[in-house]
Amino acid sequence: MRFAIATLGCKVNQYDSAMIQARLEAAGLRRCDFDQPADVYVINTCTVTNRADTESLKLARRARRLNPSARVIMTGCLAQATPEKLAAAPEVDQIVGLARMEDLVRAATWTDTPRVMVADLRKTKAALDIRAVVPEGQTRAFLKLQEGCDQFCSFCIVPFSRGASRSVPPRQVLEALDTLHERGFKEVILSGVHLGGYGKDLSPPITLARLLEMIAERCRIARVRLSSIDPEELSDEIIDLVADAENFCPHFHLPLQSGDDEILQRMRRRYRREDFRRRVDRILDRIPNAAIGTDLIVGFPGETARHFARYFTFIERLPLAYFHVFPYSVRAGTTAAKFGNRVSADEITRRAARLRELGESRRREFLRRFIGTRLRVLIEETREPQTQQLRGYSRNYIKVLVAGPDLLKNNEIDVEATATDSMALAGRIVQSSAATACASRS
């Protein structure tokens, strides 16, 4: 049997889709592209906006056209949050909520199962599967330590779609990291829906900082990277740990969402912009070459021209390496969906364009700082499509392109950066132990 997966939404969904693929392949199914005829189509949905809901249903109709006799399965956040919406769609055969992998495998193998299999994740503490996943073509493994969220920001549906915060016990995390090391991985990304909330639900409770201390002491993987963490949960203790531990990468992603305090309050965020600035200053004081990125929402209800001017000026003065800009879009079921004073679509587009232009400028400035310096780069499994150069990422999350043999893949090598190449650095290999070993084997 052949199966195809379509994934909408965030990196957590991409992680989940990789997990689904592994489980279906283990069950004897063979993956094909989504635009090919398949026996089973799995659509891993997103529900962060109403538009995402529409895209999910479009994919279901497309799957039905590709093979009218196939089984079309909807999973992910939309399936979890509003299964009744999908149940009303004739092109959908089954709806499987989050944290129900066994049910999804049974549905995909045409076992007789109920049409709708969804539980209330705010009441049910579903166990997490801590298997690592590796996106195609990459050498970095993703390890999800935490699921769900208890923050209830006014624009976000995640606490309802992914349920209450729940964490993987430290012992299981350390065992998973040992397994990844034995499998030859050089980098792992510690991820979660609300990573800063890690451990509060465990008995006894544990902080993220304490888990990271254990990892620093025991993990044999050369590079450990943190995924997104809210600014108020990035403690001095964590910053100092990243600064002092050799295996933690100097890279922080702190979602700001808005650069105006009134809008932050309407968003129900738990910090103010000066708190964010102090976190950035603290990081760069301890780790001057760290990369700091953020997420920004523009056009939130009530964001006037005056709010946006303050917002833009604040971002303009921050020493950020990069940022992702998201135009606000209504999500039914959130508090913000009921807010008035909506910003027009044209104005949202204009503001987003200004911020993205600033972001591209900031990224180039960050790259230029490292021309003429030596970077430790982990080479990935695939080459750059246009130039066929090797590609990889430095510890501080700079994409680097370099000429070299395939034997360098999944090795960390020294590269001297010589020029910028679009949104990457170009460089030359500096003779290192890994490069020397590979050269001798060739």
C-alpha atoms as one frame of an Amber mdcrd trajectory, in Angstrom:
protein
   0.000   0.000   0.000   1.127   3.522  -0.788   0.598   6.519   1.459   1.138
  10.256   1.023   1.403  13.004   3.638   0.671  16.706   3.305   1.792  18.962
   6.155   0.493  22.430   6.942   1.690  24.820   9.622   4.608  24.945  12.001
   7.788  22.949  12.638   6.009  20.960  15.336   3.635  19.699  12.643   6.632
  18.838  10.464   8.037  16.862  13.395   4.707  15.060  13.829   4.535  14.238
  10.107   8.005  12.701  10.242   6.793  10.580  13.160   3.718   9.519  11.179
   5.867   8.589   8.186   8.166   6.438  10.332   5.242   4.626  11.937   3.445
   3.961   8.645   6.639   2.689   6.997   7.180   0.407   9.988   3.646  -0.902
   9.391   4.629  -1.889   5.845   3.307   1.059   3.829   5.409   2.829   1.208
   5.470   6.604   0.896   4.826   8.484  -2.341   4.431  12.156  -3.227   1.098
  13.771  -2.439   0.414  14.545  -6.114   0.568  10.832  -6.990  -2.167   8.196
  -6.663  -2.025   6.616  -3.198  -4.104   4.199  -1.151  -4.011   6.472   1.892
  -3.694  10.260   2.131  -2.806  11.747   5.515  -3.311  15.490   5.890  -1.595
  16.913   8.962  -3.695  20.026   9.432  -3.051  23.442  10.913  -5.692  25.641
  12.529  -3.703  28.724  13.448  -5.924  30.797  11.126  -9.258  30.355   9.363
  -7.306  30.331   6.109  -5.360  27.282   7.294  -8.674  25.462   7.861  -9.660
  26.182   4.274  -6.317  24.925   2.931  -6.699  21.664   4.862 -10.070  20.955
   3.252  -8.718  21.875  -0.189  -6.026  19.218   0.249  -8.669  16.650   1.204
 -10.635  17.392  -1.974  -7.440  17.185  -4.022  -6.642  13.775  -2.519 -10.124
  12.542  -3.366  -9.672  13.653  -6.994  -6.307  11.895  -7.222  -7.809   8.589
  -6.126 -11.563   8.454  -5.456 -11.205   5.075  -3.715  -8.371   6.131  -1.364
  -8.778   6.634   2.368  -8.406  10.313   3.329  -7.361  10.845   6.948  -7.264
  14.229   8.651  -5.055  14.656  11.710  -3.239  17.549  13.381  -4.529  20.690
  15.053  -7.695  21.259  13.011  -8.724  17.633  13.500  -8.132  18.009  17.230
  -9.762  21.416  17.724 -12.877  21.142  15.514 -13.436  17.525  14.400 -17.097
  18.280  13.728 -16.053  20.684  10.941 -14.151  17.906   9.177 -16.823  15.298
   9.868 -19.227  17.384   7.778 -16.923  17.120   4.746 -17.827  14.156   2.478
 -14.269  13.937   1.105 -12.887  13.094   4.572 -13.000   9.442   5.638 -11.526
   9.618   9.121 -10.519  12.230  11.683  -7.751  11.306  14.116  -6.787  13.729
  16.877  -3.345  14.428  18.265  -1.528  11.909  20.475  -3.384   8.972  18.867
  -0.649   7.439  16.724  -1.861   3.843  17.143  -5.328   4.874  15.974  -3.833
   6.677  12.982  -1.827   3.598  11.970  -4.938   1.416  12.257  -6.922   3.884
  10.145  -4.165   4.007   7.512  -4.000   0.215   7.278  -7.762   0.058   6.581
  -8.590  -1.487   9.946 -12.208  -1.080  11.021 -12.085   2.008  13.249 -14.516
   4.786  14.242 -14.728   7.713  11.838 -13.844  10.269  14.525 -11.138   9.490
  17.112 -10.461  12.604  19.193 -10.000  13.058  22.962 -10.002  16.256  25.046
  -6.268  16.909  25.518  -6.939  19.517  28.196  -8.337  16.723  30.339  -6.352
  13.738  29.064  -2.629  13.652  29.845  -1.564  11.686  26.790   1.959  10.259
  26.947   4.564  11.657  24.548   6.515   9.560  22.077  10.088  10.853  22.320
  11.444   9.301  19.147  13.719  11.678  17.273  12.998  12.685  13.684  15.304
  13.950  10.958  13.896  16.133   8.149  14.853  14.840   4.718  18.299  15.983
   3.604  19.349  17.267   7.022  21.785  15.867   9.544  20.144  17.493  12.564
  17.759  15.460  14.686  14.709  17.025  16.320  13.696  15.790  19.759  10.332
  16.959  21.126  10.511  17.202  24.919   7.205  18.930  25.562   3.732  19.172
  24.081   0.744  21.477  24.659   0.507  24.930  26.190  -1.123  26.624  29.201
  -0.392  30.251  28.222  -3.674  31.175  26.440  -2.388  34.152  24.445  -5.399
  35.952  22.992  -4.459  35.237  19.343  -3.608  31.546  19.765  -5.686  28.374
  19.440  -2.823  26.044  20.460  -3.920  25.478  24.101  -7.182  24.097  22.721
  -5.777  22.182  19.747  -2.732  20.640  21.457  -4.025  20.483  25.000  -2.440
  21.002  28.388   1.324  21.225  28.756   2.993  17.859  29.292   6.658  16.934
  29.430   8.936  13.954  28.854  10.742  12.902  32.084  14.481  13.772  32.174
  15.610  10.135  32.250  13.841   9.432  28.959  15.311  12.590  27.400  18.848
  11.557  28.345  18.298   8.011  27.069  17.018   9.377  23.748  20.098  11.604
  23.433  22.381   8.611  24.118  20.607   6.693  21.348  21.063   9.588  18.913
  24.771   9.732  19.714  25.111   6.004  19.055  23.368   6.536  15.701  26.020
   9.085  14.730  24.155  12.373  15.040  26.291  15.487  15.569  23.446  17.907
  16.368  20.078  17.702  18.081  17.426  20.411  18.393  15.440  20.346  21.627
  11.912  21.365  20.732   8.470  21.786  22.216   5.217  23.629  21.658   5.939
  25.653  24.821   9.511  24.682  25.641   9.795  27.160  28.501   6.961  25.347
  30.271   8.958  22.115  30.397   8.764  20.121  33.607   6.049  22.002  35.478
   3.678  19.064  35.064   6.139  16.400  36.226   6.195  14.942  39.725   8.316
  16.268  41.249   8.415  19.383  39.034  11.658  20.274  37.284  12.765  23.400
  35.429  14.059  23.578  31.880  17.311  24.995  33.273  17.828  21.898  35.425
  17.202  19.593  32.461  19.720  21.550  30.385  22.282  21.200  33.176  21.863
  17.422  33.025  22.252  17.505  29.241  25.383  19.651  29.474  26.915  17.165
  31.917  25.895  13.895  30.243  25.088  14.409  26.556  27.859  13.266  24.196
  26.382  14.930  21.103  28.654  17.754  19.954  25.929  20.328  19.214  22.710
  20.891  21.164  20.381  23.659  19.982  17.313  25.122  21.689  14.177  25.824
  19.699  11.853  28.730  20.427  11.527  29.839  24.057   9.428  32.723  25.398
  11.534  35.686  26.594  10.235  35.684  30.170  11.227  32.027  30.490  14.804
  32.503  29.279  16.522  32.805  32.649  20.029  34.087  33.364  20.781  30.523
  34.393  19.983  29.199  30.911  21.948  31.982  29.200  24.981  31.288  31.393
  24.702  27.566  30.712  24.689  28.103  26.934  27.627  30.501  27.290  29.732
  28.087  29.348  28.855  24.628  27.984  30.802  23.557  24.893  27.970  21.546
  23.367  25.223  24.201  23.453  24.870  26.323  20.322  24.869  30.147  20.750
  21.490  30.613  19.123  18.253  31.843  20.710  14.812  32.247  19.174  12.654
  34.496  21.375   9.152  35.205  20.014   8.387  38.874  20.676   5.117  39.140
  18.640   4.805  42.931  19.040   7.095  45.836  19.843   4.401  47.911  21.561
   3.391  47.368  25.190  -0.303  48.144  24.672  -0.529  45.518  21.941   1.460
  43.011  24.002  -1.078  43.454  26.767  -3.967  42.874  24.337  -2.158  39.757
  23.123  -1.980  38.588  26.744   1.780  38.135  26.566   3.613  37.925  29.909
   6.373  40.464  29.358   6.891  43.983  28.107   9.230  45.189  25.435  11.875
  46.383  27.897  11.911  42.891  29.393  12.669  41.601  25.906  15.415  44.190
  25.389  17.049  43.178  28.685  17.053  39.521  27.610  18.743  40.443  24.315
  21.322  42.601  26.110  22.033  39.836  28.622  22.598  37.275  25.866  24.978
  39.474  23.896  26.830  40.517  27.041  27.640  36.869  27.746  27.807  35.599
  24.114  28.714  38.467  21.730  28.462  36.315  18.566  25.131  34.700  19.439
  22.343  34.714  16.868  19.047  36.020  18.241  15.883  35.652  16.186  12.245
  36.418  16.835   8.663  36.129  15.542   6.607  39.251  14.826   2.867  39.636
  14.245   1.672  42.735  12.372  -1.829  44.163  12.147  -3.159  42.779  15.410
  -6.634  44.201  16.188  -6.254  47.664  17.687  -2.751  48.233  16.264  -2.937
  51.868  15.120  -0.379  53.729  13.032   1.014  55.139  16.301   1.403  51.647
  17.772   3.142  50.401  14.638   5.532  53.365  14.563   6.663  52.556  18.122
   6.827  48.882  17.216   8.988  49.480  14.124  11.365  51.831  15.951  11.829
  49.291  18.742  12.682  46.488  16.289  14.952  48.799  14.301  17.093  49.407
  17.398  17.369  45.780  18.482  20.528  43.830  17.474  18.607  40.874  16.067
  20.093  38.421  13.559  16.802  37.621  11.834  13.053  37.682  12.335   9.946
  36.032  10.900   7.003  38.321  10.104   3.415  37.044  10.247   0.425  39.122
   9.112  -2.350  38.785  11.679  -5.199  36.563  10.528  -8.378  35.808  12.442
  -8.611  32.458  14.189 -12.156  31.556  15.273 -12.296  30.382  18.878  -9.609
  32.751  20.155 -10.221  35.823  22.302  -8.715  38.098  19.636 -11.298  36.942
  17.092 -13.865  38.950  19.081 -11.798  42.161  19.131 -12.903  45.190  17.160
 -10.711  47.865  15.543  -9.459  45.512  12.850  -6.586  46.670  10.662  -7.345
  46.612   6.929  -5.770  43.873   4.818  -3.920  46.424   2.664  -2.437  48.122
   5.721  -1.361  44.782   7.211   0.383  43.937   3.929   2.173  47.296   3.897
   3.380  46.966   7.494   4.528  43.382   6.964   6.518  44.446   3.885   8.311
  47.173   5.865   9.285  44.750   8.606  10.408  42.075   6.153  12.591  44.592
   4.338  14.169  45.516   7.667  14.599  41.835   8.476  16.465  41.136   5.241
  18.764  44.073   5.946  19.438  42.805   9.482  20.211  39.319   8.240  22.751
  40.661   5.733  24.365  42.833   8.435  24.680  39.818  10.714  26.286  37.747
   7.959  28.797  40.475   7.051  30.076  40.521  10.646  31.581  37.080  10.114
  33.396  37.578   6.806  37.065  36.791   7.441  36.319  34.729  10.556  36.443
  30.981  11.126  33.178  29.137  11.768  32.441  25.588  12.881  30.001  24.249
  10.280  28.039  20.986  10.328  27.682  19.825   6.717  24.237  18.526   5.759
  23.319  15.490   3.669  22.163  17.388   0.587  23.939  19.979  -1.527  22.689
  23.439  -2.459  20.411  22.808  -5.481  21.565  25.758  -7.614  25.340  25.567
  -7.087  25.796  21.959  -5.917  28.040  23.254  -3.154  28.066  21.612   0.227
  25.830  23.423   2.687  25.638  23.489   6.444  25.013  25.663   9.484  27.389
  27.270  11.914  26.817  26.947  15.622  25.246  30.413  15.627  22.816  29.424
  12.876  24.439  30.906   9.787  23.927  29.011   6.552  27.327  28.391   4.938
  28.155  27.189   1.395  31.503  25.588   0.581  33.069  23.440  -2.150  34.089
  19.968  -1.034  33.630  16.189  -1.350  30.595  14.179  -0.224  32.719  12.547
   2.486  32.388  15.767   4.487  28.650  15.277   4.936  27.576  14.932   8.595
  30.956  16.248   9.715  31.659  19.454  11.590  34.455  21.305   9.845  36.213
  24.664  10.082  35.270  27.126   7.352  36.703  30.591   6.760  33.914  32.870
   5.573  34.974  34.847   2.499  31.794  36.501   1.148  28.019  36.714   1.435
  25.929  34.675  -0.985  22.295  35.800  -0.884  21.204  34.936   2.687  24.205
  32.673   3.326  27.960  32.915   3.717  30.372  31.463   1.182  33.675  30.160
   2.449  36.638  27.870   2.067  37.534  24.829   4.113  40.248  25.320   6.693
  42.210  22.102   7.146  40.675  20.469  10.204  40.775  16.998  11.677  37.464
  16.069  10.032  38.513  17.482   6.667  41.904  15.777   6.884  40.338  12.415
   7.754  37.902  12.700   4.861  40.647  13.714   2.465  42.741  10.683   3.457
  39.757   8.345   2.880  39.192   9.815  -0.580
